Amino acid sequence: MITLTIIEVSGCKKNDDYKTLLGTWVSKDLIDTLDFTSDTSFNKMYSGSPDYFKYESSKDSITIQYSGKLFIYVFPTTHHFQLNEQELSIDFSNGCYGFRKQIINFTKR
């Protein structure tokens, strides 16, 4: 008699919020525009030219680190965020390089 044992290995499931994040988001006050291009990076428009940021999201927070053309090191910061299909809210009140110190609400374009 042969006994076959199958062991299932499961890892951590990657957060799929990035699929909803992909695309262009404009702040409701029209000051900030974010373009999420992948599951790890987005661009923020400054005077018509993009600057680059890396990010990592979890269920209710997003960690952001500047990675742009100024070639300066900026520590990553973590912020509470809420996301649905067409609305994104990020709380930058604890400070984040390149962003105003406040909650910013975005609409998907």
C-alpha positions in Angstrom: 0.0 0.0 0.0 1.3 3.5 -1.0 0.3 6.5 1.0 0.5 9.9 -0.7 0.7 13.0 1.4 0.1 16.3 -0.1 1.3 19.4 1.8 -0.1 22.7 0.7 2.2 25.6 1.2 0.6 29.0 1.2 2.4 32.3 1.5 1.2 35.7 2.3 -1.3 36.9 -0.3 -0.2 40.2 -1.8 -2.6 43.1 -1.2 -4.6 43.6 -4.4 -5.5 47.2 -3.6 -3.0 48.3 -6.2 -5.3 47.1 -9.0 -7.8 49.7 -7.8 -5.1 52.3 -7.3 -3.7 52.0 -10.9 -4.5 55.1 -12.9 -4.7 58.8 -12.4 -6.1 60.4 -9.3 -6.8 64.2 -8.9 -7.3 65.9 -5.6 -10.7 67.4 -5.2 -9.1 70.8 -4.8 -7.3 70.2 -8.1 -3.8 70.8 -6.5 -2.4 67.3 -6.6 -2.3 64.7 -9.3 -1.1 61.2 -8.7 -0.5 58.6 -11.4 -0.2 55.0 -10.0 1.7 53.1 -12.6 2.4 49.8 -10.9 2.0 47.9 -7.6 5.2 49.7 -6.3 5.4 53.2 -7.7 3.5 56.3 -8.6 4.2 59.7 -10.1 3.2 63.1 -8.7 2.9 65.9 -11.1 4.9 69.1 -10.3 4.4 71.9 -12.8 3.7 69.5 -15.6 6.6 67.2 -15.0 6.4 63.9 -13.0 8.3 63.1 -9.8 8.6 59.6 -8.6 7.6 57.8 -5.4 7.7 54.2 -4.2 4.8 52.8 -2.2 3.6 49.8 -0.4 -0.1 49.4 0.7 -1.8 47.3 3.2 -5.5 47.1 4.1 -5.8 50.6 5.6 -2.3 52.2 5.3 0.1 53.2 2.6 3.9 53.7 3.1 5.4 56.2 0.7 9.0 57.0 -0.1 10.3 59.7 -2.4 12.4 58.3 -5.2 12.5 61.2 -7.6 14.8 63.2 -9.7 16.3 65.2 -6.9 18.3 62.1 -5.8 17.9 62.8 -2.1 17.2 60.2 0.5 13.9 60.6 2.3 12.7 58.2 5.0 9.5 56.4 4.1 6.4 57.5 6.0 3.2 55.6 6.6 -0.3 57.1 6.3 -3.9 55.9 6.9 -5.8 55.7 3.6 -9.3 54.7 2.4 -9.9 53.4 -1.1 -13.0 52.5 -3.1 -13.5 52.4 -6.9 -13.5 56.1 -7.5 -12.5 57.8 -4.2 -9.1 57.8 -2.4 -8.3 59.6 0.8 -4.8 59.7 2.3 -4.0 61.3 5.7 -0.7 63.2 5.2 -1.1 65.1 8.5 1.9 63.3 10.0 4.1 64.7 7.2 5.3 63.2 3.9 7.9 64.7 1.6 6.2 66.4 -1.4 2.7 66.6 0.1 0.7 69.0 2.2 0.3 68.2 5.9 -3.4 67.3 5.7 -5.9 64.7 4.6 -6.2 64.8 0.8 -9.2 63.4 -1.0 -8.8 62.2 -4.6 -11.1 61.3 -7.4 -10.2 58.8 -10.1 -9.9 60.3 -13.5 
